[in-house]
Amino acid sequence: MVLDIVIILVMCFPMLLFTVYPGLKLGDFLEEKYAINEATKRKVVILFTIVFTLTLSSLLYYI
């Protein structure tokens, strides 16, 4: 169990290359559509990138 979590976290680092761009696009979309401020946009981008990275890494590990 612990080894699975460590492997997934190690796989997160290369997945960051693939998840930063969608996070930035989501932040830009929310800024234009809902007029959110810059601080909220940064939080959304960081949170989405982390969640999407963990999702991709776990899917890659378990599938």
Residue pairs with C-beta under 8 A, 6 or more apart in sequence:
4 61
7 61
8 54
8 57
8 58
8 61
9 57
11 57
11 60
11 61
12 53
12 54
12 57
15 53
15 56
15 57
15 60
16 49
16 53
18 56
19 48
19 49
19 52
19 53
19 56
20 49
22 48
22 52
23 44
23 45
23 46
23 48
23 49
23 52
24 45
26 44
26 45
26 48
27 41
27 42
27 44
27 45
27 48
28 41
30 36
30 41
30 44
31 38
31 41
36 44
